[in-house]
Each structure stands twice: as C-alpha cells, then as structure tokens.
Amino acid sequence: MDKKDVCILLGAGALIAGAYSTYNQYKQEKKLCKLNKKLTRLGSCHNNFVEVQKVINNLSSENMTDMCDRVDCLEDTSISNYNQILELKEQANKGDACKCMNDYSDLEGQGD
C-alpha cells in the first residue's frame, strides 16, 4: 500500500467515526427530548394530583367541622333528654305519679 491509499483509508475511517459519533449524539438528544416530555407530563400530572388533594382535604376538614357541630348538638339534646327522664323518675319516686301521668296524657292528646 502506498501512502495515498493509507491516507484515503485514514480519511474514510475518520469520516465514518465522525458520522457514527454524530449519529450517537443525535440518538442521545432524541432520548433526552423524550425524557423531558415525559418529565413535563409527570410534573403536570403531579401538580394536578396536588391540587385535587388540596380540594379533598378542604372538603374533609369542612365535613369534619360540620360533623363535630352535629355531634355537639346531638350530645346536648341527649343530655337534656336524659335530665328530663331523671326528673320524671324523681317525681314518680316522690309519689307525684299524677303529675307524671298528666305529662303523658298531654302527649296522648297530640296523637289524635
């Protein structure tokens, strides 16, 4: 092989190596672009999830407040009903049965 053939082979090798490295760089940039798109989609999906979770938490705290108010109201009603029952028992124990019966007779008249 003479000097000219060696230079041609070296030049062709350099061109092929340059083309191959350019092709690899193109593939890497394409993968990077796809990964960036996926990352953007995941980021927006995560942001949407966070916003929905905030709304759910706000609704849950509002519902919890409403439920606590209802429980307090029911508790107060139950306590007052229990106190009335205790008063009626005391009246019955004292022999004031007529007053107890009068209280019940008023309720019976409301049913008609």
C-alpha positions in Angstrom: 0.0 0.0 0.0 1.3 3.3 -0.9 1.0 6.5 1.1 -2.1 7.7 -0.9 -4.1 4.6 -0.1 -3.2 4.9 3.6 -4.4 8.5 3.7 -7.6 7.6 1.9 -8.3 4.8 4.4 -7.5 7.0 7.4 -9.7 9.8 6.0 -12.6 7.3 5.4 -12.1 6.0 8.9 -12.2 9.5 10.3 -15.4 10.3 8.3 -17.1 7.1 9.4 -16.1 7.7 13.1 -17.3 11.3 12.9 -20.6 10.1 11.3 -21.1 7.4 13.9 -20.4 9.8 16.8 -22.8 12.4 15.3 -25.5 9.6 15.0 -25.0 8.6 18.6 -25.2 12.2 19.7 -28.5 12.6 17.7 -29.9 9.4 19.4 -29.0 10.7 22.8 -30.6 14.1 22.2 -33.7 12.4 20.9 -33.9 10.3 24.1 -33.3 13.3 26.2 -36.1 15.2 24.4 -38.5 12.2 25.0 -37.4 12.1 28.7 -38.0 15.9 29.1 -41.5 15.5 27.6 -42.3 12.6 30.0 -40.9 14.6 32.9 -43.1 17.6 31.9 -46.2 15.3 31.7 -45.4 13.7 35.0 -44.8 17.2 36.6 -48.2 18.5 35.4 -49.9 15.2 36.5 -48.3 15.6 39.9 -49.4 19.2 40.1 -52.9 18.2 39.2 -52.9 15.5 41.9 -51.7 18.0 44.5 -54.5 20.4 43.6 -57.1 17.7 43.8 -55.7 16.5 47.1 -55.9 20.1 48.5 -59.6 20.3 47.4 -60.3 16.9 49.1 -58.5 17.9 52.3 -60.5 21.2 52.4 -63.8 19.3 51.9 -62.8 16.8 54.5 -62.0 19.5 57.1 -65.3 21.2 56.3 -67.2 18.0 56.7 -65.3 17.2 59.9 -66.4 20.6 61.3 -70.0 20.0 60.3 -69.9 16.6 61.9 -68.5 17.9 65.1 -71.2 20.5 65.2 -73.9 17.9 64.7 -72.3 15.6 67.4 -72.3 18.5 69.8 -75.9 19.3 69.1 -76.9 15.6 69.5 -74.9 15.4 72.7 -76.7 18.4 74.1 -80.1 17.0 73.1 -79.3 13.6 74.6 -78.1 15.2 77.9 -81.3 17.3 78.1 -83.5 14.2 77.4 -81.6 12.2 80.0 -82.1 15.0 82.5 -85.9 15.0 81.8 -86.0 11.3 82.3 -84.2 11.7 85.6 -86.7 14.4 86.7 -89.7 12.2 85.8 -88.2 9.3 87.8 -87.7 11.6 90.8 -91.3 12.8 90.5 -92.5 9.2 90.3 -90.4 8.2 93.3 -91.8 11.1 95.4 -95.3 9.9 94.7 -96.1 12.6 92.3 -97.4 10.0 89.9 -100.4 12.1 88.9 -98.2 14.9 87.6 -96.3 12.2 85.6 -99.5 10.8 84.2 -100.7 14.3 83.3 -97.5 14.9 81.4 -98.1 11.7 79.4 -101.8 12.4 78.9 -100.8 15.7 77.1 -98.7 13.7 74.7 -101.6 11.2 74.0 -103.9 14.0 73.0 -101.5 15.2 70.4 -101.6 12.0 68.5 -105.3 12.4 67.6 
